[in-house]
């Protein structure tokens, strides 16, 4: 049974709407559950004890029994005490949207890093809710021999979870260190990084597959990708980029989850370009795009150049497709518009690199090692000189000067 509250005192993000309830139903289906009913409540402000008020609790209880439901899921965030009270009164398990999303992430994480991140988020969510797992002690209040050991056990559990959280945070710091080393290597090689971001199920993995010929599972379900995938993409003869797929965003994404996934998502702030994939077939695309933009800002990537990629344009229902500077309409499924996207990426990342032939005298052979470090060396031929064909930056070409075939010294304006 799905329950949502719309209250004047709650912010827009915290409130439940018809659209967010539909999304909650999709989330439940993704987790392997089935919706048997939906209850919406409108109030001025949430009830501090039961969130939706005692009368509504009774109504939900009767509906749960009538529909043979075994769980109630709230679209709004619940406090630990509200979750405990509701579970006792409704006589079934009670979750909120955050707990449901955490459950989906736990099912989907495949890599060690993904599992670490999900486990950390789960423990942080669980810690303040431990008391609810010891309600059997409250029913025996005053009974000899129950109170002390119960409290001791609760404290033991809290200590154990805090230790686990510290250990997981240390392990994720190691992951960040490894990522930082990989980033330094990429920067030395001057390989631009393009990160694909977007709302969950916008078609990010389908786009990555189409661009790079990968076979990443791309199904029509929420949070199909949790573990970041990176592939090489040749944009032109002189430009190769690393294309990185990221976990999908969603409204009301649990804060613990954003914190835990920062080890992965911090890649956004180091990317040279973001591709914000928007599901053009979804009537809610504006709201979804806003959620993604807020999270990009929260992750410190607001200043990163961005191209808006309106995907599923073959299903666009408007008269005029989205267009303008840094806006591309495509269909990742059919391939329509993808060539235009590649051109747009190349235009944003064009660093003026050129393929040149360099004639190195043997006494300057040490420069070859430098070329391997700084440029994309394609061939080396040892004849009267060491002839190197490489894709170089303007800075490298300028430094090598007369050694570059066809090089002309740059004229200063006053020399004309």
Protein Blocks (a to p, Z undefined) as FASTA:
>chain_A
ZZddddfkbcfklpccfklmmmmmmmmmmnopacfbdcddddfbdcfklonojklmmmmm
mmmmmnopabdcdfbdcdfklmmmmmmmnopacddfklmmmmmmmmmpmbfmlmmmmmmm
mmmmmmmmmmmmmmmmmmmgoiahklmmmmmmmmmmmmmmmmmmmmmmmmmmmmmmmmmm
mmmmmmmnopacdddeddehilpmmmmmmmnopacdcddbehkbfbdcdddddfblmlcc
dddddddddehiafklmmmmmmmmmmmmmpfbdcddddfkbmklmmmmmmmmmmmmmnop
mmpccddddehklmpcbfbdcedehiacddfknopoklmmmmmmmmmmogoiacdddddd
fklmmmmmmmmmmmccfbdcddfbccddddddfklmmmnmmmpghiacdddfklZZ
